Amino acid sequence: MSFWDWALHAYGRPGVPEACLMLQDEHGQQTAFLLWAAWAKPGRSELETGAELARHWHRSILGPLRQSRRALKPALPPVEDAPRLALREDVKAAELKAERLLMETLEGLCDRQAAPEGALAAMIEAGKAWGDPPPVDALETLATALA
């Protein structure tokens, strides 16, 4: 199963979306990177490469798209609602495509995948590679939801 397909399946599990949003919004994490670590169990060098890619992608592509999508959510008079919301949907679609491209690129960094066992340890290591690790309890919440 590809990482993208695994992540879609995982995201449908109870508690996973909430744990991912908490890690993203409250702890500044790139959740595609954390999920990739849980899925692939990459080695240290792969984690470093993946972290650098995810940081750059987040800073240059995903972050600005997400910020634009969120900025388009409330009414912005005198801009009419229907065209504003249509643009928001276009930005949302671009954000999803960018997320998928990141995930496909991360998948290509290593050619293995593992069972959910060990997801917490892999995400802790990913947090260290990210450079600003989230609290372990936040990662435990996600690991539990993934299991």
Secondary structure, 3 states (H helix, E strand, C coil): CCHHHHHHHHHCCCCHHHHHHHHHHHHCCCHHHHHHHHHHCCCHHHHHHHHHHHHHHHHHHHHHHHHHHHHCCCCCCCCCHHHHHHHHHHHHHHHHHHHHHHHHHHHCCCCCCCCCCCHHHHHHHHHHHHCCCCCHHHHHHHHHHHC
